[in-house]
Amino acid sequence: MRGHLIAFEGLDQSGKQTQAELLRDFLKEQGRKARLVSFPDYGTSIGEEIARALSNERDYGPDVMQLLYVANRYEKKSDLERWIEGGLILVSDRYTASSVAYGEAFGLDPAWLTDMQRFLPPATLTILLDIAPDTAVKRKSVDRDRYERDLAMQARVRESYHRQAQSQGWVVLDGERAKDAIAADVVEAALRAL
């Protein structure tokens, strides 16, 4: 049986990692083979370069940053394909829509950002955990990277996520609620999609 990829999207501190881990654990408890993946994957060569850029050791423009993020996903493409073919349910903390949202927030063409990722395995389900930029700041007030500190940019990212969600039929959940309430809605959406 072929596997699936379920992607979590949203602003930083929206609960993506927490909900991805909870969903993976739920699926395993149900006897399904599930694995957590996360992007950027800082364990790769390109991922290390992304980490340097986010900590201001490198000064790349928005186009180069998105090319790095996309290349980082392509680094893992063969693994993703193999895992899906093997029947795994991949639960991803960020995926292709992040490049569209963050790139578009910096004025890049969303069609270009989407097109360059067309050879990556598509997500079966994308879940947007929606929070306000102010909430992200309250949830992480120190050690914020250069994107996390820019509230106007975060607002533009949120607008892009909403546009993508509406045009592509994502599940949009209010990420401001208690994590257990969100998790129940995530499980319901995932079971419908699988």
Z-matrix of the N, CA and C atoms (Angstrom, degrees):
N
C 1 1.453
C 2 1.527 1 109.01
N 3 1.311 2 116.58 1 129.96
C 4 1.456 3 122.04 2 -179.77
C 5 1.525 4 110.16 3 -69.65
N 6 1.327 5 115.55 4 145.88
C 7 1.454 6 120.46 5 179.97
C 8 1.516 7 112.49 6 -85.60
N 9 1.302 8 115.14 7 -165.07
C 10 1.464 9 122.43 8 -176.89
C 11 1.519 10 109.49 9 -143.39
N 12 1.330 11 115.65 10 164.29
C 13 1.452 12 121.82 11 172.16
C 14 1.521 13 107.78 12 -125.42
N 15 1.312 14 115.87 13 122.16
C 16 1.462 15 122.28 14 177.08
C 17 1.523 16 106.73 15 -111.67
N 18 1.318 17 116.72 16 120.82
C 19 1.461 18 121.67 17 -176.09
C 20 1.525 19 111.00 18 -106.44
N 21 1.314 20 115.50 19 135.11
C 22 1.462 21 122.05 20 171.51
C 23 1.523 22 107.98 21 -102.95
N 24 1.317 23 115.82 22 131.48
C 25 1.461 24 122.17 23 178.00
C 26 1.525 25 109.23 24 -127.67
N 27 1.319 26 115.15 25 161.24
C 28 1.456 27 120.51 26 178.19
C 29 1.510 28 110.33 27 150.86
N 30 1.314 29 115.11 28 171.83
C 31 1.460 30 120.81 29 178.18
C 32 1.525 31 109.82 30 -63.91
N 33 1.328 32 116.09 31 162.79
C 34 1.453 33 120.09 32 173.04
C 35 1.526 34 108.63 33 -57.96
N 36 1.310 35 115.64 34 142.74
C 37 1.465 36 123.33 35 -179.96
C 38 1.535 37 113.64 36 70.95
N 39 1.327 38 117.07 37 18.26
C 40 1.474 39 119.43 38 178.98
C 41 1.524 40 112.12 39 -84.07
N 42 1.325 41 117.51 40 -7.61
C 43 1.460 42 120.73 41 179.23
C 44 1.513 43 114.16 42 101.36
N 45 1.332 44 117.09 43 14.26
C 46 1.471 45 120.75 44 -177.06
C 47 1.529 46 112.25 45 -58.37
N 48 1.314 47 116.55 46 -50.79
C 49 1.467 48 119.31 47 -177.20
C 50 1.530 49 110.58 48 -63.98
N 51 1.318 50 116.79 49 -44.98
C 52 1.466 51 120.70 50 179.61
C 53 1.522 52 111.06 51 -58.38
N 54 1.332 53 116.81 52 -49.26
C 55 1.469 54 120.16 53 -177.75
C 56 1.528 55 111.49 54 -69.07
N 57 1.336 56 117.01 55 -35.04
C 58 1.466 57 119.88 56 177.67
C 59 1.531 58 109.83 57 -63.64
N 60 1.328 59 116.47 58 -43.48
C 61 1.464 60 120.08 59 179.10
C 62 1.521 61 111.29 60 -65.00
N 63 1.336 62 116.85 61 -42.88
C 64 1.465 63 120.23 62 179.17
C 65 1.527 64 111.31 63 -62.89
N 66 1.341 65 117.25 64 -40.63
C 67 1.465 66 119.90 65 179.21
C 68 1.524 67 110.55 66 -66.91
N 69 1.332 68 116.68 67 -44.51
C 70 1.464 69 119.18 68 177.62
C 71 1.528 70 110.52 69 -56.36
N 72 1.334 71 116.36 70 -46.00
C 73 1.462 72 120.21 71 -178.63
C 74 1.525 73 110.83 72 -63.79
N 75 1.330 74 117.15 73 -41.42
C 76 1.470 75 120.83 74 178.11
C 77 1.524 76 110.47 75 -60.69
N 78 1.324 77 116.94 76 -46.85
C 79 1.465 78 120.40 77 -178.58
C 80 1.524 79 111.15 78 -61.64
N 81 1.324 80 116.36 79 -41.11
C 82 1.471 81 119.84 80 177.75
C 83 1.531 82 110.95 81 -63.16
N 84 1.332 83 116.43 82 -41.25
C 85 1.467 84 120.56 83 177.71
C 86 1.526 85 111.27 84 -61.42
N 87 1.329 86 116.44 85 -29.05
C 88 1.468 87 121.74 86 178.84
C 89 1.535 88 111.88 87 -83.95
N 90 1.341 89 116.44 88 3.03
C 91 1.454 90 120.40 89 178.51
C 92 1.522 91 114.65 90 85.85
N 93 1.339 92 116.82 91 11.53
C 94 1.460 93 120.87 92 178.49
C 95 1.524 94 109.45 93 -91.71
N 96 1.321 95 116.07 94 150.54
C 97 1.462 96 120.66 95 175.56
C 98 1.530 97 107.40 96 -85.23
N 99 1.317 98 116.89 97 115.93
C 100 1.464 99 121.31 98 -176.92
C 101 1.522 100 110.11 99 -134.48
N 102 1.310 101 115.13 100 147.29
C 103 1.464 102 121.59 101 -178.71
C 104 1.525 103 108.95 102 -141.54
N 105 1.332 104 116.12 103 140.89
C 106 1.459 105 122.04 104 177.30
C 107 1.519 106 109.46 105 -90.96
N 108 1.330 107 116.11 106 132.52
C 109 1.458 108 122.02 107 170.50
C 110 1.520 109 107.71 108 -125.86
N 111 1.324 110 116.23 109 155.44
C 112 1.455 111 119.78 110 -176.32
C 113 1.519 112 109.75 111 -143.60
N 114 1.320 113 115.47 112 138.78
C 115 1.461 114 121.15 113 177.54
C 116 1.511 115 109.86 114 -127.58
N 117 1.330 116 118.03 115 137.94
C 118 1.454 117 125.12 116 0.31
C 119 1.522 118 111.62 117 -67.10
N 120 1.338 119 114.63 118 151.12
C 121 1.450 120 122.39 119 174.84
C 122 1.529 121 105.91 120 -95.52
N 123 1.321 122 116.01 121 101.58
C 124 1.458 123 120.99 122 -174.47
C 125 1.531 124 112.93 123 -73.89
N 126 1.328 125 117.81 124 -4.21
C 127 1.450 126 121.83 125 -179.58
C 128 1.519 127 114.43 126 -84.68
N 129 1.318 128 117.56 127 0.17
C 130 1.461 129 121.43 128 179.05
C 131 1.531 130 109.33 129 -104.45
N 132 1.329 131 116.92 130 169.74
C 133 1.468 132 120.56 131 178.39
C 134 1.526 133 111.21 132 -60.30
N 135 1.326 134 115.96 133 -46.36
C 136 1.467 135 119.05 134 179.94
C 137 1.526 136 110.10 135 -68.77
N 138 1.320 137 117.00 136 -36.81
C 139 1.465 138 120.33 137 176.68
C 140 1.517 139 112.12 138 -60.31
N 141 1.324 140 116.86 139 -38.83
C 142 1.471 141 120.07 140 176.75
C 143 1.529 142 110.88 141 -63.54
N 144 1.321 143 116.32 142 -38.69
C 145 1.469 144 120.10 143 178.78
C 146 1.530 145 110.56 144 -66.39
N 147 1.321 146 117.08 145 -38.39
C 148 1.473 147 121.34 146 176.59
C 149 1.527 148 109.61 147 -61.30
N 150 1.317 149 116.79 148 -44.66
C 151 1.468 150 120.59 149 179.63
C 152 1.524 151 110.86 150 -59.65
N 153 1.327 152 116.45 151 -41.04
C 154 1.478 153 119.92 152 178.21
C 155 1.537 154 110.54 153 -62.38
N 156 1.326 155 115.57 154 -42.27
C 157 1.474 156 119.08 155 -179.29
C 158 1.526 157 111.19 156 -66.13
N 159 1.322 158 117.08 157 -40.65
C 160 1.464 159 120.29 158 -178.76
C 161 1.528 160 112.16 159 -67.46
N 162 1.328 161 116.15 160 -25.50
C 163 1.468 162 119.11 161 178.46
C 164 1.532 163 111.67 162 -96.69
N 165 1.341 164 115.37 163 16.05
C 166 1.470 165 122.98 164 175.89
C 167 1.530 166 114.77 165 67.09
N 168 1.335 167 117.39 166 22.16
C 169 1.464 168 120.20 167 172.43
C 170 1.530 169 110.77 168 -81.72
N 171 1.324 170 116.63 169 -17.48
C 172 1.460 171 122.94 170 177.96
C 173 1.525 172 107.56 171 -128.89
N 174 1.323 173 115.88 172 154.48
C 175 1.458 174 119.95 173 -179.32
C 176 1.526 175 109.24 174 -125.46
N 177 1.329 176 116.09 175 81.47
C 178 1.460 177 121.29 176 179.43
C 179 1.522 178 109.74 177 -99.49
N 180 1.320 179 115.58 178 149.64
C 181 1.457 180 120.36 179 173.86
C 182 1.516 181 110.60 180 -74.00
N 183 1.344 182 116.39 181 169.18
C 184 1.461 183 120.61 182 -178.62
C 185 1.531 184 113.30 183 -58.27
N 186 1.342 185 117.37 184 -36.21
C 187 1.466 186 119.02 185 -179.36
C 188 1.527 187 110.87 186 -66.65
N 189 1.328 188 117.55 187 -43.15
C 190 1.465 189 120.81 188 179.53
C 191 1.534 190 110.06 189 -65.41
N 192 1.331 191 116.52 190 -40.52
C 193 1.469 192 118.88 191 178.48
C 194 1.528 193 111.00 192 -59.73
N 195 1.335 194 116.98 193 -44.85
C 196 1.469 195 118.05 194 -178.82
C 197 1.528 196 110.95 195 -69.39
N 198 1.319 197 117.73 196 -34.46
C 199 1.464 198 119.55 197 175.44
C 200 1.533 199 110.20 198 -62.81
N 201 1.319 200 116.95 199 -38.14
C 202 1.471 201 120.14 200 176.87
C 203 1.527 202 110.87 201 -65.25
N 204 1.336 203 116.89 202 -45.03
C 205 1.471 204 119.87 203 179.39
C 206 1.536 205 110.89 204 -60.36
N 207 1.336 206 116.16 205 -44.36
C 208 1.469 207 120.19 206 179.97
C 209 1.529 208 109.85 207 -65.72
N 210 1.334 209 116.81 208 -43.95
C 211 1.465 210 120.30 209 178.77
C 212 1.525 211 110.60 210 -60.84
N 213 1.319 212 117.22 211 -35.84
C 214 1.459 213 121.51 212 178.28
C 215 1.535 214 110.79 213 -61.70
N 216 1.329 215 116.83 214 -39.07
C 217 1.473 216 119.38 215 176.46
C 218 1.528 217 110.51 216 -69.50
N 219 1.344 218 117.30 217 -39.04
C 220 1.462 219 119.85 218 177.79
C 221 1.537 220 111.30 219 -64.94
N 222 1.340 221 117.29 220 -29.90
C 223 1.466 222 119.61 221 174.86
C 224 1.528 223 110.83 222 -57.22
N 225 1.323 224 116.41 223 -32.37
C 226 1.464 225 121.64 224 -176.54
C 227 1.535 226 112.63 225 -99.74
N 228 1.338 227 117.31 226 3.57
C 229 1.470 228 120.67 227 -174.26
C 230 1.524 229 112.54 228 -56.40
N 231 1.322 230 118.46 229 -48.29
C 232 1.469 231 119.78 230 -176.80
C 233 1.528 232 110.75 231 -64.19
N 234 1.335 233 117.25 232 -37.27
C 235 1.473 234 119.71 233 175.86
C 236 1.524 235 110.40 234 -64.21
N 237 1.333 236 116.53 235 -47.53
C 238 1.469 237 120.40 236 -179.89
C 239 1.528 238 110.59 237 -56.65
N 240 1.333 239 116.00 238 -47.69
C 241 1.471 240 120.01 239 -179.36
C 242 1.525 241 111.48 240 -62.46
N 243 1.331 242 116.22 241 -43.64
C 244 1.462 243 120.07 242 -179.58
C 245 1.537 244 110.97 243 -63.25
N 246 1.317 245 116.30 244 -43.56
C 247 1.463 246 120.16 245 -179.45
C 248 1.532 247 110.97 246 -64.95
N 249 1.322 248 117.11 247 -43.42
C 250 1.472 249 120.07 248 179.21
C 251 1.522 250 110.17 249 -64.91
N 252 1.328 251 117.00 250 -45.55
C 253 1.475 252 120.58 251 177.88
C 254 1.525 253 111.19 252 -59.10
N 255 1.341 254 116.41 253 -33.58
C 256 1.462 255 121.39 254 179.97
C 257 1.517 256 114.42 255 -79.39
N 258 1.338 257 116.68 256 1.53
C 259 1.459 258 120.21 257 175.86
C 260 1.510 259 115.92 258 93.75
N 261 1.318 260 117.49 259 6.86
C 262 1.465 261 119.95 260 178.63
C 263 1.529 262 111.05 261 -74.90
N 264 1.318 263 115.23 262 146.82
C 265 1.463 264 120.54 263 168.23
C 266 1.528 265 105.61 264 -98.30
N 267 1.315 266 115.76 265 112.28
C 268 1.466 267 121.09 266 178.58
C 269 1.518 268 108.60 267 -88.81
N 270 1.310 269 115.54 268 129.48
C 271 1.458 270 121.71 269 177.25
C 272 1.520 271 105.53 270 -112.03
N 273 1.331 272 116.37 271 113.46
C 274 1.456 273 121.42 272 -170.54
C 275 1.520 274 112.90 273 -108.40
N 276 1.328 275 114.89 274 126.44
C 277 1.464 276 122.53 275 171.70
C 278 1.531 277 105.94 276 -86.35
N 279 1.310 278 116.50 277 97.62
C 280 1.468 279 127.63 278 -172.23
C 281 1.518 280 110.57 279 77.56
N 282 1.344 281 114.22 280 145.94
C 283 1.459 282 119.49 281 175.00
C 284 1.525 283 107.67 282 -153.67
N 285 1.305 284 118.69 283 -143.58
C 286 1.461 285 121.98 284 -170.07
C 287 1.529 286 113.70 285 -63.64
N 288 1.325 287 117.38 286 -33.55
C 289 1.465 288 119.93 287 -176.90
C 290 1.518 289 112.85 288 -64.84
N 291 1.315 290 117.72 289 -23.05
C 292 1.468 291 119.80 290 178.64
C 293 1.520 292 111.22 291 -63.22
N 294 1.335 293 116.51 292 -41.26
C 295 1.469 294 118.70 293 178.59
C 296 1.512 295 111.19 294 -64.36
N 297 1.319 296 116.48 295 -38.09
C 298 1.462 297 119.61 296 178.14
C 299 1.526 298 109.41 297 -64.75
N 300 1.335 299 116.82 298 -47.89
C 301 1.468 300 120.75 299 -175.96
C 302 1.525 301 112.15 300 -64.73
N 303 1.332 302 116.69 301 -49.50
C 304 1.459 303 119.08 302 -177.51
C 305 1.523 304 111.19 303 -72.80
N 306 1.330 305 117.27 304 -38.49
C 307 1.463 306 119.83 305 176.90
C 308 1.514 307 112.10 306 -63.22
N 309 1.335 308 115.71 307 -45.78
C 310 1.466 309 120.20 308 179.24
C 311 1.530 310 110.54 309 -61.81
N 312 1.332 311 117.49 310 -35.75
C 313 1.465 312 121.14 311 178.73
C 314 1.524 313 111.65 312 -63.27
N 315 1.344 314 116.50 313 -23.96
C 316 1.465 315 121.37 314 177.48
C 317 1.521 316 112.09 315 -99.44
N 318 1.335 317 117.23 316 12.73
C 319 1.459 318 120.75 317 174.74
C 320 1.519 319 115.47 318 88.48
N 321 1.329 320 117.83 319 9.51
C 322 1.466 321 120.18 320 177.62
C 323 1.523 322 110.03 321 -80.86
N 324 1.323 323 115.92 322 157.17
C 325 1.463 324 122.43 323 -176.67
C 326 1.527 325 110.14 324 -74.07
N 327 1.342 326 118.59 325 117.40
C 328 1.461 327 120.13 326 -179.19
C 329 1.530 328 112.91 327 -62.43
N 330 1.333 329 117.81 328 -30.51
C 331 1.470 330 119.98 329 178.73
C 332 1.530 331 110.00 330 -66.05
N 333 1.329 332 117.08 331 -41.29
C 334 1.464 333 121.24 332 177.04
C 335 1.526 334 110.67 333 -63.10
N 336 1.334 335 116.53 334 -44.15
C 337 1.457 336 121.44 335 -179.22
C 338 1.523 337 111.56 336 -64.26
N 339 1.314 338 116.41 337 -35.52
C 340 1.469 339 121.23 338 177.91
C 341 1.518 340 110.38 339 -73.21
N 342 1.328 341 116.40 340 -45.95
C 343 1.465 342 121.37 341 -174.50
C 344 1.527 343 112.55 342 -61.48
N 345 1.325 344 117.37 343 -40.29
C 346 1.468 345 118.71 344 -176.33
C 347 1.524 346 112.14 345 -69.54
N 348 1.325 347 117.37 346 -10.90
C 349 1.461 348 120.77 347 -179.60
C 350 1.532 349 112.61 348 -104.99
N 351 1.332 350 116.39 349 8.05
C 352 1.463 351 119.97 350 -171.74
C 353 1.526 352 114.20 351 -66.15
N 354 1.334 353 117.82 352 -17.55
C 355 1.466 354 120.43 353 -179.60
C 356 1.534 355 112.64 354 -92.89
N 357 1.319 356 117.11 355 0.09
C 358 1.463 357 120.64 356 174.84
C 359 1.533 358 109.04 357 -81.93
N 360 1.343 359 117.96 358 151.46
C 361 1.465 360 118.78 359 177.79
C 362 1.528 361 110.50 360 -58.10
N 363 1.325 362 118.10 361 132.55
C 364 1.463 363 119.81 362 -179.49
C 365 1.534 364 111.37 363 -75.14
N 366 1.309 365 115.92 364 152.62
C 367 1.464 366 120.51 365 175.45
C 368 1.531 367 109.11 366 -77.15
N 369 1.309 368 115.80 367 137.46
C 370 1.468 369 121.61 368 173.07
C 371 1.521 370 109.16 369 -70.45
N 372 1.335 371 115.17 370 -37.75
C 373 1.461 372 122.28 371 -176.54
C 374 1.522 373 108.07 372 -145.45
N 375 1.326 374 116.12 373 135.81
C 376 1.464 375 120.93 374 172.36
C 377 1.522 376 107.40 375 -119.76
N 378 1.330 377 115.02 376 129.76
C 379 1.466 378 122.13 377 179.46
C 380 1.518 379 108.13 378 -115.33
N 381 1.324 380 115.92 379 121.33
C 382 1.464 381 121.98 380 176.78
C 383 1.522 382 108.44 381 -96.35
N 384 1.329 383 115.60 382 119.35
C 385 1.462 384 121.38 383 173.80
C 386 1.521 385 106.32 384 -93.66
N 387 1.301 386 115.73 385 103.75
C 388 1.460 387 121.67 386 -170.19
C 389 1.526 388 111.65 387 -91.79
N 390 1.339 389 115.95 388 121.15
C 391 1.463 390 121.87 389 172.96
C 392 1.526 391 108.47 390 -135.08
N 393 1.308 392 115.32 391 159.85
C 394 1.465 393 121.02 392 175.72
C 395 1.525 394 109.32 393 -77.79
N 396 1.346 395 117.81 394 148.88
C 397 1.468 396 120.19 395 176.26
C 398 1.532 397 112.96 396 -53.45
N 399 1.332 398 117.44 397 -36.83
C 400 1.469 399 120.69 398 178.91
C 401 1.529 400 111.64 399 -61.59
N 402 1.330 401 116.11 400 -35.62
C 403 1.466 402 120.29 401 178.34
C 404 1.518 403 110.23 402 -65.04
N 405 1.329 404 116.97 403 -40.49
C 406 1.462 405 120.76 404 178.86
C 407 1.528 406 110.51 405 -59.11
N 408 1.332 407 116.77 406 -41.04
C 409 1.462 408 121.21 407 179.61
C 410 1.523 409 110.49 408 -65.28
N 411 1.339 410 116.62 409 -42.47
C 412 1.466 411 120.13 410 -179.37
C 413 1.524 412 111.17 411 -64.73
N 414 1.339 413 116.85 412 -33.58
C 415 1.467 414 120.25 413 -177.58
C 416 1.524 415 112.69 414 -78.64
N 417 1.319 416 116.81 415 -21.33
C 418 1.477 417 119.80 416 177.69
C 419 1.522 418 107.96 417 -146.39
N 420 1.317 419 115.30 418 98.80
C 421 1.468 420 119.02 419 -174.38
C 422 1.529 421 113.14 420 -95.80
N 423 1.338 422 117.93 421 -13.71
C 424 1.471 423 120.26 422 179.00
C 425 1.523 424 110.07 423 -125.94
N 426 1.322 425 115.82 424 163.39
C 427 1.474 426 122.98 425 178.56
C 428 1.529 427 112.84 426 55.53
N 429 1.311 428 115.88 427 39.08
C 430 1.461 429 120.15 428 178.81
C 431 1.528 430 108.55 429 -84.07
N 432 1.363 431 116.60 430 136.42
C 433 1.462 432 118.84 431 178.23
C 434 1.527 433 109.81 432 -76.61
N 435 1.313 434 115.87 433 178.94
C 436 1.470 435 119.47 434 -171.50
C 437 1.526 436 112.60 435 -63.57
N 438 1.328 437 118.61 436 -29.28
C 439 1.470 438 120.52 437 177.15
C 440 1.525 439 110.89 438 -75.91
N 441 1.331 440 115.78 439 -38.67
C 442 1.464 441 120.00 440 -177.06
C 443 1.525 442 112.25 441 -65.94
N 444 1.323 443 117.34 442 -24.79
C 445 1.471 444 120.53 443 -177.06
C 446 1.525 445 113.14 444 -81.95
N 447 1.317 446 118.10 445 -13.74
C 448 1.466 447 122.31 446 -173.76
C 449 1.531 448 110.23 447 -99.35
N 450 1.344 449 116.31 448 93.99
C 451 1.466 450 120.63 449 -175.58
C 452 1.524 451 112.90 450 -65.84
N 453 1.325 452 117.93 451 -36.79
C 454 1.473 453 120.10 452 178.95
C 455 1.528 454 109.43 453 -64.32
N 456 1.325 455 116.51 454 -40.39
C 457 1.458 456 119.87 455 178.12
C 458 1.531 457 110.19 456 -66.19
N 459 1.329 458 117.08 457 -40.77
C 460 1.465 459 120.56 458 178.31
C 461 1.540 460 110.72 459 -60.46
N 462 1.328 461 116.92 460 -36.96
C 463 1.469 462 120.15 461 177.56
C 464 1.529 463 110.56 462 -64.72
N 465 1.338 464 117.05 463 -38.68
C 466 1.470 465 120.22 464 177.90
C 467 1.534 466 111.05 465 -68.38
N 468 1.324 467 116.50 466 -36.79
C 469 1.472 468 120.75 467 176.33
C 470 1.521 469 109.48 468 -61.36
N 471 1.320 470 115.61 469 -44.86
C 472 1.476 471 119.93 470 179.96
C 473 1.526 472 110.63 471 -60.95
N 474 1.336 473 117.04 472 -42.05
C 475 1.475 474 120.05 473 177.86
C 476 1.520 475 111.22 474 -60.38
N 477 1.329 476 117.61 475 -41.59
C 478 1.457 477 120.85 476 178.61
C 479 1.521 478 110.69 477 -64.12
N 480 1.331 479 116.15 478 -44.19
C 481 1.472 480 118.87 479 177.86
C 482 1.530 481 110.71 480 -57.90
N 483 1.321 482 116.94 481 -43.19
C 484 1.474 483 119.97 482 179.63
C 485 1.530 484 110.90 483 -63.46
N 486 1.322 485 116.63 484 -41.65
C 487 1.461 486 119.89 485 178.67
C 488 1.525 487 110.69 486 -62.50
N 489 1.322 488 116.53 487 -47.11
C 490 1.464 489 120.53 488 179.34
C 491 1.525 490 111.33 489 -61.94
N 492 1.325 491 116.24 490 -43.65
C 493 1.470 492 120.66 491 -178.05
C 494 1.515 493 110.76 492 -60.08
N 495 1.332 494 115.88 493 -43.18
C 496 1.463 495 120.09 494 -178.43
C 497 1.527 496 111.15 495 -67.44
N 498 1.326 497 117.02 496 -41.79
C 499 1.466 498 119.43 497 -176.03
C 500 1.526 499 112.99 498 -77.61
N 501 1.344 500 117.54 499 -21.75
C 502 1.461 501 119.99 500 -174.96
C 503 1.524 502 114.35 501 -114.07
N 504 1.315 503 116.93 502 4.29
C 505 1.455 504 119.82 503 174.83
C 506 1.524 505 115.36 504 70.24
N 507 1.331 506 116.70 505 36.42
C 508 1.457 507 119.64 506 177.46
C 509 1.529 508 110.02 507 -71.66
N 510 1.320 509 115.27 508 165.88
C 511 1.457 510 122.01 509 168.55
C 512 1.528 511 106.43 510 -90.02
N 513 1.323 512 116.71 511 124.43
C 514 1.467 513 121.75 512 179.75
C 515 1.522 514 107.85 513 -110.74
N 516 1.335 515 115.95 514 121.87
C 517 1.457 516 121.52 515 -179.16
C 518 1.529 517 110.06 516 -118.56
N 519 1.309 518 115.18 517 144.40
C 520 1.458 519 121.55 518 177.42
C 521 1.527 520 108.33 519 -73.12
N 522 1.333 521 115.74 520 106.48
C 523 1.454 522 121.39 521 -177.98
C 524 1.514 523 114.25 522 -79.82
N 525 1.320 524 117.11 523 1.77
C 526 1.463 525 121.20 524 179.41
C 527 1.535 526 111.24 525 -83.10
N 528 1.327 527 117.78 526 -11.79
C 529 1.463 528 122.35 527 -175.34
C 530 1.534 529 111.66 528 -81.45
N 531 1.320 530 115.73 529 175.81
C 532 1.470 531 121.56 530 176.66
C 533 1.522 532 109.64 531 -63.13
N 534 1.342 533 115.71 532 145.08
C 535 1.464 534 119.24 533 -174.10
C 536 1.520 535 113.00 534 -62.22
N 537 1.346 536 118.52 535 -31.71
C 538 1.464 537 120.15 536 179.45
C 539 1.525 538 111.56 537 -67.80
N 540 1.327 539 116.46 538 -37.91
C 541 1.470 540 120.11 539 177.92
C 542 1.526 541 110.54 540 -65.95
N 543 1.329 542 115.79 541 -41.14
C 544 1.466 543 120.06 542 177.77
C 545 1.523 544 109.55 543 -64.54
N 546 1.335 545 116.30 544 -44.89
C 547 1.467 546 120.83 545 -178.20
C 548 1.523 547 111.54 546 -58.60
N 549 1.332 548 117.83 547 -38.92
C 550 1.470 549 120.64 548 179.03
C 551 1.519 550 110.30 549 -62.84
N 552 1.330 551 117.16 550 -41.55
C 553 1.466 552 121.14 551 178.30
C 554 1.526 553 111.45 552 -68.42
N 555 1.336 554 116.32 553 -35.88
C 556 1.484 555 120.48 554 177.86
C 557 1.513 556 110.02 555 -63.26
N 558 1.325 557 117.25 556 -46.60
C 559 1.461 558 121.63 557 -179.50
C 560 1.526 559 110.12 558 -60.62
N 561 1.316 560 116.24 559 -44.38
C 562 1.472 561 120.40 560 179.58
C 563 1.540 562 110.45 561 -60.21
N 564 1.318 563 116.80 562 -45.59
C 565 1.479 564 120.64 563 180.00
C 566 1.513 565 111.07 564 -64.81
N 567 1.334 566 116.56 565 -41.80
C 568 1.468 567 119.98 566 -178.76
C 569 1.521 568 111.24 567 -65.75
N 570 1.317 569 117.93 568 -42.82
C 571 1.456 570 120.71 569 -179.52
C 572 1.524 571 111.11 570 -64.80
N 573 1.324 572 117.51 571 -35.03
C 574 1.479 573 120.32 572 175.99
C 575 1.537 574 110.48 573 -65.39
N 576 1.345 575 116.48 574 -38.80
C 577 1.463 576 120.94 575 -174.91
C 578 1.530 577 112.29 576 -76.61
N 579 1.314 578 116.32 577 -28.85
C 580 1.461 579 120.19 578 -177.28
C 581 1.513 580 109.39 579 -87.85
